[in-house]
Amino acid sequence: MSAMSSPAELDNEAAVVALARQGDAKAFSELLERYETKIFRLALHITQNREDAEDVLQETFLKAYEHLDQFQGNSRFYTWIVRIAVNQALMKLRKRKSDRTVSIDETVDTGEDTVAREIAAWGENPEQRYGREEMQEILTSAIESLTPIYRAVFVLRDVDELSTEETAEALDLSVPAVKSRLLRARLQLRDKLTRHFKLKGDDAFAYL
């Protein structure tokens, strides 16, 4: 469910959360099924390690279950668990000497289809059969090179399409801070991708 959720979808989420708060295990399982893929993807982007991301996913929903009574319903449930997930993922990074433990050769489902299409539209030679796969690798590598907090903001805003306000709430940041970090993330990605294409002998194109 994206930031463009309909009122009916939000009402349904609220109803499921209400049941879960009453101890309905089936309702909580439904919440897990709804959001586990997005939470795992976010955790993978931040930790860049599949095992750590799996741990973050489990820890996130465990903490959410334990503290469900603290969820006041003033925001989307997804926004609430995103904050938990980001905190857990950043804790994982603090426990490691370096957050660069994943090779860009490892298959990672980044969910960046929209962005990948935008970049491909920059003027990529359609005769290059390898272009699509290589572009995915280039984009993944560029995102991985961002610092964790920039990665988190970029994924929440440009991948999961949360609003600026929802992203701010999820990351416990001010709206101006989110806008600033998102701008820096986009500019860094633009710079890295532009330099890559220049090295490849291609033109650099406007991004975002």
GROMACS elastic network, one bead per residue, 0.5 to 0.9 nm:
[ bonds ]
;  ai    aj funct       b0    kb
    1     4     6  0.76817   500
    1     5     6  0.60867   500
    1     9     6  0.82247   500
    1    34     6  0.79668   500
    1    35     6  0.81977   500
    1    78     6  0.87311   500
    1   160     6  0.84259   500
    2     5     6  0.56401   500
    2   160     6  0.61066   500
    2   161     6  0.58743   500
    2   162     6  0.64169   500
    3     6     6  0.89503   500
    3   160     6  0.75023   500
    3   161     6  0.55312   500
    3   163     6  0.59887   500
    3   166     6  0.82148   500
    4   161     6  0.78912   500
    4   162     6  0.80191   500
    4   163     6  0.86441   500
    5     8     6  0.81055   500
    5     9     6  0.60944   500
    5    10     6  0.66044   500
    6     9     6  0.52133   500
    6    10     6  0.63729   500
    6    11     6  0.86431   500
    7    10     6  0.50706   500
    7    11     6  0.60226   500
    7    12     6  0.84955   500
    8    11     6  0.50369   500
    8    12     6  0.61139   500
    8    13     6  0.86087   500
    9    12     6  0.50203   500
    9    13     6  0.61877   500
    9    14     6  0.86321   500
   10    14     6  0.61680   500
   10    15     6  0.85963   500
   10    76     6  0.76003   500
   11    14     6  0.50566   500
   11    15     6  0.61931   500
   11    16     6  0.86818   500
   12    15     6  0.50469   500
   12    16     6  0.62212   500
   12    17     6  0.85840   500
   13    16     6  0.51246   500
   13    17     6  0.60895   500
   13    18     6  0.84999   500
   13    31     6  0.80344   500
   13    76     6  0.80737   500
   13    77     6  0.75543   500
   14    17     6  0.50877   500
   14    18     6  0.60585   500
   14    19     6  0.86932   500
   14    73     6  0.74757   500
   14    76     6  0.80477   500
   14    77     6  0.78429   500
   15    18     6  0.50632   500
   15    19     6  0.63816   500
   15    20     6  0.86874   500
   16    19     6  0.51854   500
   16    20     6  0.62111   500
   16    21     6  0.86820   500
   16    24     6  0.89586   500
   16    27     6  0.55317   500
   16    28     6  0.74653   500
   16    30     6  0.77536   500
   16    31     6  0.74084   500
   17    21     6  0.61086   500
   17    22     6  0.86369   500
   17    27     6  0.70231   500
   17    28     6  0.71610   500
   17    31     6  0.76064   500
   17    68     6  0.86396   500
   17    73     6  0.85868   500
   17    77     6  0.75347   500
   18    21     6  0.51463   500
   18    22     6  0.64797   500
   18    24     6  0.88588   500
   18    27     6  0.85910   500
   19    22     6  0.50893   500
   19    23     6  0.67241   500
   19    24     6  0.54689   500
   19    25     6  0.85011   500
   19    26     6  0.87447   500
   19    27     6  0.60116   500
   19    28     6  0.79286   500
   20    23     6  0.51719   500
   20    25     6  0.63143   500
   20    26     6  0.76097   500
   20    27     6  0.50527   500
   20    28     6  0.50151   500
   20    29     6  0.86109   500
   20    31     6  0.86338   500
   20    65     6  0.85836   500
   20    68     6  0.79675   500
   21    24     6  0.70635   500
   21    27     6  0.88516   500
   21    28     6  0.83109   500
   21    65     6  0.86210   500
   21    68     6  0.60639   500
   21    69     6  0.61689   500
   21    71     6  0.87786   500
   22    25     6  0.89458   500
   22    69     6  0.89141   500
   23    26     6  0.88721   500
   23    27     6  0.84218   500
   23    28     6  0.83204   500
   24    27     6  0.53957   500
   24    28     6  0.66322   500
   24    29     6  0.88587   500
   25    28     6  0.51507   500
   25    29     6  0.61740   500
   25    30     6  0.86756   500
   26    29     6  0.50141   500
   26    30     6  0.63007   500
   26    31     6  0.88614   500
   27    30     6  0.50570   500
   27    31     6  0.65290   500
   27    32     6  0.88022   500
   28    31     6  0.50553   500
   28    32     6  0.62909   500
   28    33     6  0.86866   500
   28    65     6  0.77538   500
   29    33     6  0.61767   500
   29    34     6  0.85999   500
   30    33     6  0.50669   500
   30    34     6  0.61743   500
   30    35     6  0.88055   500
   31    34     6  0.50636   500
   31    35     6  0.63443   500
   31    36     6  0.82010   500
   31    77     6  0.87676   500
   31    78     6  0.88732   500
   32    35     6  0.54700   500
   32    36     6  0.54125   500
   32    37     6  0.88873   500
   32    61     6  0.72057   500
   33    36     6  0.56919   500
   33    37     6  0.78218   500
   34    37     6  0.76135   500
   34    38     6  0.84833   500
   35    38     6  0.54298   500
   35    39     6  0.61191   500
   35    40     6  0.85180   500
   35    78     6  0.72158   500
   35    81     6  0.89985   500
   36    39     6  0.51017   500
   36    40     6  0.59208   500
   36    41     6  0.84639   500
   36    57     6  0.69814   500
   36    61     6  0.85770   500
   37    40     6  0.51760   500
   37    41     6  0.61300   500
   37    42     6  0.86151   500
   38    41     6  0.50775   500
   38    42     6  0.61226   500
   38    43     6  0.85440   500
   38   160     6  0.77375   500
   39    42     6  0.50973   500
   39    43     6  0.60772   500
   39    44     6  0.84832   500
   39    53     6  0.86784   500
   39    56     6  0.84620   500
   39    57     6  0.63428   500
   39    60     6  0.84401   500
   39    81     6  0.82142   500
   39    82     6  0.68939   500
   39    85     6  0.68449   500
   40    43     6  0.50421   500
   40    44     6  0.60073   500
   40    45     6  0.85604   500
   40    50     6  0.88238   500
   40    53     6  0.59068   500
   40    54     6  0.66253   500
   40    56     6  0.75564   500
   40    57     6  0.56444   500
   40    85     6  0.87922   500
   41    44     6  0.50233   500
   41    45     6  0.61882   500
   41    46     6  0.87359   500
   41    53     6  0.78143   500
   41   108     6  0.86658   500
   41   109     6  0.71652   500
   41   110     6  0.65739   500
   41   111     6  0.78956   500
   41   155     6  0.89715   500
   42    45     6  0.51320   500
   42    46     6  0.63928   500
   42    47     6  0.86890   500
   42    53     6  0.82047   500
   42    82     6  0.84252   500
   42    85     6  0.80077   500
   42    86     6  0.79140   500
   42    89     6  0.88150   500
   42   110     6  0.85969   500
   42   151     6  0.88110   500
   42   152     6  0.70751   500
   42   155     6  0.68477   500
   42   156     6  0.78643   500
   43    46     6  0.51913   500
   43    47     6  0.59418   500
   43    48     6  0.77644   500
   43    49     6  0.85352   500
   43    50     6  0.85878   500
   43    52     6  0.78251   500
   43    54     6  0.79229   500
   43    56     6  0.64240   500
   43    57     6  0.72053   500
   43    85     6  0.68519   500
   43    86     6  0.70926   500
   43    88     6  0.84950   500
   43    89     6  0.58625   500
   43   152     6  0.87348   500
   44    47     6  0.52780   500
   44    48     6  0.50095   500
   44    49     6  0.60056   500
   44    50     6  0.61008   500
   44    51     6  0.88048   500
   44    52     6  0.76014   500
   44    54     6  0.81757   500
   44    56     6  0.88607   500
   44    89     6  0.85491   500
   44   108     6  0.81378   500
   44   109     6  0.89191   500
   44   110     6  0.84385   500
   45    48     6  0.54117   500
   45    49     6  0.82678   500
   45    53     6  0.84255   500
   45   108     6  0.88534   500
   45   110     6  0.74523   500
   45   143     6  0.79590   500
   45   144     6  0.69488   500
   45   148     6  0.81036   500
   45   151     6  0.68075   500
   45   152     6  0.74631   500
   45   155     6  0.78318   500
   46    49     6  0.83836   500
   46    53     6  0.82983   500
   46    86     6  0.79471   500
   46    89     6  0.64307   500
   46    90     6  0.73978   500
   46    93     6  0.82464   500
   46    99     6  0.84488   500
   46   144     6  0.79703   500
   46   147     6  0.84410   500
   46   148     6  0.53219   500
   46   149     6  0.78836   500
   46   151     6  0.64027   500
   46   152     6  0.65006   500
   47    50     6  0.78862   500
   47    52     6  0.65088   500
   47    53     6  0.64424   500
   47    89     6  0.61582   500
   47    90     6  0.75593   500
   47    92     6  0.71078   500
   47    93     6  0.63515   500
   47    99     6  0.63999   500
   47   100     6  0.83182   500
   47   101     6  0.85340   500
   47   102     6  0.87666   500
   47   148     6  0.77837   500
   48    52     6  0.79843   500
   48    53     6  0.76624   500
   48    99     6  0.70115   500
   48   100     6  0.69796   500
   48   101     6  0.67157   500
   48   102     6  0.55377   500
   48   103     6  0.86504   500
   48   108     6  0.89674   500
   48   144     6  0.72381   500
   49    52     6  0.53335   500
   49    53     6  0.60927   500
   49    54     6  0.86996   500
   49    99     6  0.84370   500
   49   100     6  0.85649   500
   49   101     6  0.65648   500
   49   102     6  0.57291   500
   50    54     6  0.61959   500
   50    55     6  0.86468   500
   50   102     6  0.83669   500
   50   108     6  0.86944   500
   51    54     6  0.50975   500
   51    55     6  0.62757   500
   51    56     6  0.86262   500
   52    56     6  0.60832   500
   52    57     6  0.85646   500
   52    89     6  0.78306   500
   52    92     6  0.70867   500
   53    57     6  0.61251   500
   53    58     6  0.86864   500
   53    89     6  0.73945   500
   54    57     6  0.50623   500
   54    58     6  0.63681   500
   54    59     6  0.86095   500
   55    58     6  0.52170   500
   55    59     6  0.60216   500
   55    60     6  0.83813   500
   55    88     6  0.89296   500
   55    89     6  0.88867   500
   56    59     6  0.50378   500
   56    60     6  0.58054   500
   56    61     6  0.86023   500
   56    85     6  0.64396   500
   56    86     6  0.86582   500
   56    88     6  0.58535   500
   56    89     6  0.59359   500
   56    92     6  0.80130   500
   57    60     6  0.51851   500
   57    61     6  0.64560   500
   57    62     6  0.85652   500
   57    85     6  0.70694   500
   57    88     6  0.87389   500
   57    89     6  0.89880   500
   58    61     6  0.55083   500
   58    62     6  0.60395   500
   58    63     6  0.85872   500
   59    62     6  0.50072   500
   59    63     6  0.60302   500
   59    64     6  0.83875   500
   59    84     6  0.87792   500
   59    85     6  0.79510   500
   59    88     6  0.72687   500
   60    63     6  0.53279   500
   60    64     6  0.60730   500
   60    65     6  0.86071   500
   60    81     6  0.68591   500
   60    82     6  0.83870   500
   60    84     6  0.58208   500
   60    85     6  0.52344   500
   60    86     6  0.88633   500
   60    87     6  0.89336   500
   60    88     6  0.69154   500
   61    65     6  0.59645   500
   61    66     6  0.84495   500
   61    81     6  0.75855   500
   61    84     6  0.85679   500
   61    85     6  0.84522   500
   62    65     6  0.51455   500
   62    66     6  0.61885   500
   62    67     6  0.86261   500
   63    67     6  0.59965   500
   63    68     6  0.80903   500
   63    81     6  0.89354   500
   63    84     6  0.76974   500
   64    67     6  0.52494   500
   64    68     6  0.54649   500
   64    71     6  0.86672   500
   64    80     6  0.85877   500
   64    81     6  0.66447   500
   64    84     6  0.75962   500
   65    68     6  0.51855   500
   65    69     6  0.84862   500
   66    69     6  0.78988   500
   67    70     6  0.54362   500
   67    71     6  0.72895   500
   68    71     6  0.54162   500
   68    72     6  0.87673   500
   69    72     6  0.75902   500
   71    74     6  0.79976   500
   71    75     6  0.87877   500
   71    77     6  0.77982   500
   71    80     6  0.75917   500
   72    75     6  0.78582   500
   73    76     6  0.67754   500
   73    77     6  0.71159   500
   74    77     6  0.88461   500
   75    78     6  0.83502   500
   75    79     6  0.67317   500
   75    80     6  0.71878   500
   75   166     6  0.80267   500
   75   169     6  0.85090   500
   76    79     6  0.52467   500
   76    80     6  0.65816   500
   76    81     6  0.89905   500
   76   166     6  0.83322   500
   77    80     6  0.50523   500
   77    81     6  0.63590   500
   77    82     6  0.85830   500
   78    81     6  0.52597   500
   78    82     6  0.60387   500
   78    83     6  0.87344   500
   78   170     6  0.86277   500
   79    82     6  0.51089   500
   79    83     6  0.65194   500
   79    84     6  0.89883   500
   79   162     6  0.85465   500
   79   166     6  0.63338   500
   79   167     6  0.74750   500
   79   169     6  0.70406   500
   79   170     6  0.51131   500
   79   171     6  0.88268   500
   80    83     6  0.54310   500
   80    84     6  0.67580   500
   80    85     6  0.89159   500
   80   169     6  0.79666   500
   80   170     6  0.60936   500
   81    85     6  0.60655   500
   81    86     6  0.85673   500
   81   170     6  0.77788   500
   82    86     6  0.60400   500
   82    87     6  0.85109   500
   82   156     6  0.88909   500
   82   167     6  0.88616   500
   82   170     6  0.56092   500
   82   171     6  0.76830   500
   83    86     6  0.52408   500
   83    87     6  0.62526   500
   83    88     6  0.86483   500
   83   167     6  0.89604   500
   83   169     6  0.76149   500
   83   171     6  0.54230   500
   83   172     6  0.72850   500
   84    87     6  0.52429   500
   84    88     6  0.62077   500
   84    89     6  0.86327   500
   84   170     6  0.80993   500
   84   171     6  0.88494   500
   85    88     6  0.50840   500
   85    89     6  0.60331   500
   85    90     6  0.85461   500
   86    89     6  0.50629   500
   86    90     6  0.60755   500
   86    91     6  0.84925   500
   86   149     6  0.88104   500
   86   152     6  0.74606   500
   86   170     6  0.81359   500
   86   171     6  0.70769   500
   87    90     6  0.52409   500
   87    91     6  0.61691   500
   87    92     6  0.87095   500
   87   171     6  0.82987   500
   88    91     6  0.50850   500
   88    92     6  0.63694   500
   88    93     6  0.89085   500
   89    92     6  0.50583   500
   89    93     6  0.65249   500
   89    94     6  0.88738   500
   90    93     6  0.50219   500
   90    94     6  0.63012   500
   90    95     6  0.87719   500
   90   148     6  0.75191   500
   90   149     6  0.84902   500
   91    94     6  0.50789   500
   91    95     6  0.64290   500
   91    96     6  0.89387   500
   92    95     6  0.52757   500
   92    96     6  0.66919   500
   92    99     6  0.89527   500
   93    96     6  0.51943   500
   93    97     6  0.77709   500
   93    98     6  0.72502   500
   93    99     6  0.58673   500
   93   148     6  0.86291   500
   94    97     6  0.73866   500
   94    98     6  0.83918   500
   94    99     6  0.85391   500
   95    98     6  0.87646   500
   96    99     6  0.66276   500
   98   101     6  0.70878   500
   99   102     6  0.83040   500
   99   148     6  0.85762   500
  100   103     6  0.80215   500
  100   144     6  0.82939   500
  100   145     6  0.86408   500
  102   105     6  0.81982   500
  102   106     6  0.69526   500
  103   106     6  0.55625   500
  103   141     6  0.89490   500
  104   107     6  0.76732   500
  104   108     6  0.83453   500
  104   137     6  0.67905   500
  104   138     6  0.87100   500
  104   140     6  0.72126   500
  104   141     6  0.60165   500
  104   144     6  0.84876   500
  105   108     6  0.86383   500
  105   137     6  0.76748   500
  108   111     6  0.88557   500
  108   140     6  0.79961   500
  109   112     6  0.81633   500
  110   113     6  0.81854   500
  110   136     6  0.87856   500
  110   140     6  0.71495   500
  110   155     6  0.89851   500
  110   159     6  0.86225   500
  111   114     6  0.81669   500
  111   159     6  0.69076   500
  111   160     6  0.87136   500
  112   115     6  0.53734   500
  112   116     6  0.58632   500
  112   117     6  0.85451   500
  112   136     6  0.81162   500
  112   139     6  0.83373   500
  112   140     6  0.85187   500
  112   155     6  0.88878   500
  112   158     6  0.86709   500
  112   159     6  0.63534   500
  113   116     6  0.50433   500
  113   117     6  0.61564   500
  113   118     6  0.86834   500
  113   136     6  0.86521   500
  113   159     6  0.87772   500
  114   117     6  0.52501   500
  114   118     6  0.63975   500
  114   119     6  0.88392   500
  114   159     6  0.80741   500
  115   118     6  0.50069   500
  115   119     6  0.62637   500
  115   120     6  0.85296   500
  115   139     6  0.86327   500
  115   158     6  0.81484   500
  115   159     6  0.81460   500
  116   119     6  0.51829   500
  116   120     6  0.60643   500
  116   121     6  0.85669   500
  116   132     6  0.83285   500
  116   135     6  0.69822   500
  116   136     6  0.66264   500
  116   139     6  0.72472   500
  117   121     6  0.61042   500
  117   122     6  0.88631   500
  117   132     6  0.89810   500
  118   121     6  0.51466   500
  118   122     6  0.68259   500
  118   207     6  0.82425   500
  119   122     6  0.52952   500
  119   123     6  0.82149   500
  119   124     6  0.81420   500
  119   135     6  0.80184   500
  119   139     6  0.88073   500
  119   193     6  0.89770   500
  119   205     6  0.84919   500
  119   207     6  0.77631   500
  120   123     6  0.65570   500
  120   124     6  0.55007   500
  120   125     6  0.87603   500
  120   131     6  0.82550   500
  120   132     6  0.76299   500
  120   135     6  0.73729   500
  121   124     6  0.64665   500
  122   203     6  0.83758   500
  122   204     6  0.78612   500
  122   205     6  0.58322   500
  122   206     6  0.79826   500
  122   207     6  0.87019   500
  123   126     6  0.83543   500
  123   202     6  0.82891   500
  123   203     6  0.78641   500
  123   205     6  0.81641   500
  124   127     6  0.86515   500
  124   128     6  0.79621   500
  124   131     6  0.74455   500
  124   202     6  0.81301   500
  125   128     6  0.56998   500
  125   129     6  0.88834   500
  125   131     6  0.77934   500
  126   129     6  0.71756   500
  126   131     6  0.76856   500
  127   130     6  0.88113   500
  127   131     6  0.83873   500
  128   131     6  0.52379   500
  128   132     6  0.83167   500
  129   132     6  0.71268   500
  129   133     6  0.85372   500
  130   133     6  0.57368   500
  130   134     6  0.59983   500
  130   135     6  0.84114   500
  131   134     6  0.51164   500
  131   135     6  0.57828   500
  131   136     6  0.85382   500
  132   135     6  0.50992   500
  132   136     6  0.63632   500
  132   137     6  0.87955   500
  133   136     6  0.51656   500
  133   137     6  0.64028   500
  133   138     6  0.86985   500
  134   137     6  0.50220   500
  134   138     6  0.60829   500
  134   139     6  0.85434   500
  135   139     6  0.60209   500
  135   140     6  0.84063   500
  136   139     6  0.51731   500
  136   140     6  0.60024   500
  136   141     6  0.84633   500
  137   140     6  0.50996   500
  137   141     6  0.60198   500
  137   142     6  0.85082   500
  138   141     6  0.51722   500
  138   142     6  0.61411   500
  138   143     6  0.86853   500
  138   193     6  0.77304   500
  138   196     6  0.84574   500
  139   142     6  0.50280   500
  139   143     6  0.61761   500
  139   144     6  0.85106   500
  139   189     6  0.83566   500
  139   193     6  0.77400   500
  140   143     6  0.51948   500
  140   144     6  0.60748   500
  140   145     6  0.86317   500
  141   144     6  0.50490   500
  141   145     6  0.62481   500
  142   145     6  0.51961   500
  142   146     6  0.69825   500
  142   188     6  0.84956   500
  142   189     6  0.60703   500
  142   192     6  0.65276   500
  142   193     6  0.72022   500
  143   146     6  0.54964   500
  143   147     6  0.87701   500
  143   150     6  0.89469   500
  143   151     6  0.65073   500
  143   154     6  0.85614   500
  143   185     6  0.85789   500
  143   189     6  0.69507   500
  144   147     6  0.77403   500
  144   148     6  0.83566   500
  144   151     6  0.73601   500
  145   148     6  0.87907   500
  145   151     6  0.85545   500
  145   189     6  0.87416   500
  146   149     6  0.80695   500
  146   150     6  0.59821   500
  146   151     6  0.57045   500
  146   185     6  0.69535   500
  146   188     6  0.75991   500
  146   189     6  0.79712   500
  147   150     6  0.54286   500
  147   151     6  0.61850   500
  147   152     6  0.87469   500
  147   185     6  0.87252   500
  148   151     6  0.50053   500
  148   152     6  0.61448   500
  148   153     6  0.87324   500
  149   152     6  0.50434   500
  149   153     6  0.63143   500
  149   154     6  0.86138   500
  149   171     6  0.87736   500
  149   181     6  0.80446   500
  150   153     6  0.51973   500
  150   154     6  0.60823   500
  150   155     6  0.85439   500
  150   181     6  0.59706   500
  150   182     6  0.67255   500
  150   184     6  0.76275   500
  150   185     6  0.55112   500
  151   154     6  0.51370   500
  151   155     6  0.60394   500
  151   156     6  0.85290   500
  151   182     6  0.88307   500
  151   185     6  0.72385   500
  152   155     6  0.52939   500
  152   156     6  0.61370   500
  152   157     6  0.85410   500
  152   171     6  0.82573   500
  153   156     6  0.53064   500
  153   157     6  0.60387   500
  153   158     6  0.81478   500
  153   167     6  0.69534   500
  153   168     6  0.86237   500
  153   171     6  0.79811   500
  153   178     6  0.68244   500
  153   179     6  0.89254   500
  153   181     6  0.69263   500
  153   182     6  0.59486   500
  153   185     6  0.79819   500
  154   157     6  0.53552   500
  154   158     6  0.54882   500
  154   159     6  0.70828   500
  154   160     6  0.89507   500
  154   181     6  0.82963   500
  154   182     6  0.58682   500
  154   183     6  0.89770   500
  154   185     6  0.65212   500
  154   186     6  0.75921   500
  155   158     6  0.55244   500
  155   160     6  0.61973   500
  155   161     6  0.80419   500
  156   159     6  0.58121   500
  156   161     6  0.60650   500
  156   162     6  0.57009   500
  156   163     6  0.83965   500
  156   164     6  0.89643   500
  156   166     6  0.88582   500
  156   167     6  0.63059   500
  156   170     6  0.89363   500
  157   160     6  0.59718   500
  157   162     6  0.50363   500
  157   163     6  0.64429   500
  157   164     6  0.68441   500
  157   166     6  0.88913   500
  157   167     6  0.67038   500
  157   182     6  0.78861   500
  158   161     6  0.52439   500
  158   162     6  0.77224   500
  158   182     6  0.89242   500
  159   162     6  0.81903   500
  161   164     6  0.89567   500
  162   165     6  0.79926   500
  162   166     6  0.58632   500
  162   167     6  0.60078   500
  163   166     6  0.51075   500
  163   167     6  0.60989   500
  163   168     6  0.84903   500
  164   167     6  0.51057   500
  164   168     6  0.60857   500
  164   169     6  0.86325   500
  164   175     6  0.63920   500
  164   178     6  0.67482   500
  164   179     6  0.72318   500
  165   168     6  0.50637   500
  165   169     6  0.62492   500
  165   170     6  0.86269   500
  165   174     6  0.82641   500
  165   175     6  0.60260   500
  165   178     6  0.84402   500
  166   169     6  0.50758   500
  166   170     6  0.60473   500
  166   171     6  0.85709   500
  167   170     6  0.50358   500
  167   171     6  0.60969   500
  167   172     6  0.81970   500
  167   173     6  0.80060   500
  167   175     6  0.81433   500
  167   178     6  0.71386   500
  168   171     6  0.53273   500
  168   172     6  0.56532   500
  168   174     6  0.55744   500
  168   175     6  0.54601   500
  168   176     6  0.86545   500
  168   177     6  0.78014   500
  168   178     6  0.58899   500
  168   179     6  0.89795   500
  169   173     6  0.63588   500
  169   174     6  0.77272   500
  169   175     6  0.84291   500
  170   173     6  0.78166   500
  171   174     6  0.87818   500
  171   178     6  0.85903   500
  173   176     6  0.82267   500
  173   177     6  0.61125   500
  173   178     6  0.65152   500
  174   177     6  0.51206   500
  174   178     6  0.63931   500
  174   179     6  0.87816   500
  175   178     6  0.51243   500
  175   179     6  0.62810   500
  175   180     6  0.86078   500
  176   179     6  0.50674   500
  176   180     6  0.60565   500
  176   181     6  0.85766   500
  177   180     6  0.50329   500
  177   181     6  0.60634   500
  177   182     6  0.83870   500
  178   181     6  0.51991   500
  178   182     6  0.59041   500
  178   183     6  0.83963   500
  179   182     6  0.51453   500
  179   183     6  0.60514   500
  179   184     6  0.85902   500
  180   183     6  0.51818   500
  180   184     6  0.62521   500
  180   185     6  0.86375   500
  181   184     6  0.50097   500
  181   185     6  0.60282   500
  181   186     6  0.85269   500
  182   185     6  0.50048   500
  182   186     6  0.60952   500
  182   187     6  0.84778   500
  183   186     6  0.51533   500
  183   187     6  0.60494   500
  183   188     6  0.84820   500
  184   187     6  0.50587   500
  184   188     6  0.59751   500
  184   189     6  0.84717   500
  185   188     6  0.51410   500
  185   189     6  0.61373   500
  185   190     6  0.85067   500
  186   189     6  0.50803   500
  186   190     6  0.60040   500
  186   191     6  0.85148   500
  186   207     6  0.80678   500
  186   208     6  0.73249   500
  187   191     6  0.60402   500
  187   192     6  0.85617   500
  187   207     6  0.84715   500
  187   208     6  0.87563   500
  188   191     6  0.50697   500
  188   192     6  0.61525   500
  188   193     6  0.85116   500
  189   192     6  0.51508   500
  189   193     6  0.59772   500
  189   194     6  0.82707   500
  189   207     6  0.88637   500
  190   193     6  0.52105   500
  190   194     6  0.57934   500
  190   195     6  0.84080   500
  190   205     6  0.87913   500
  190   206     6  0.79931   500
  190   207     6  0.61780   500
  190   208     6  0.83779   500
  191   194     6  0.51205   500
  191   195     6  0.60759   500
  191   196     6  0.85102   500
  192   195     6  0.52747   500
  192   196     6  0.61988   500
  192   197     6  0.88026   500
  193   197     6  0.62379   500
  193   198     6  0.85722   500
  193   204     6  0.80679   500
  194   197     6  0.52456   500
  194   198     6  0.61475   500
  194   199     6  0.85937   500
  194   202     6  0.89172   500
  194   203     6  0.79207   500
  194   204     6  0.50439   500
  194   205     6  0.71873   500
  194   206     6  0.88883   500
  195   198     6  0.50854   500
  195   199     6  0.61726   500
  195   200     6  0.86076   500
  195   204     6  0.77964   500
  196   199     6  0.51723   500
  196   200     6  0.62929   500
  196   201     6  0.87739   500
  196   202     6  0.86480   500
  196   204     6  0.88227   500
  197   201     6  0.62054   500
  197   202     6  0.50056   500
  197   203     6  0.63936   500
  197   204     6  0.62237   500
  198   202     6  0.53031   500
  198   203     6  0.61370   500
  198   204     6  0.64905   500
  199   202     6  0.74024   500
  200   203     6  0.87628   500
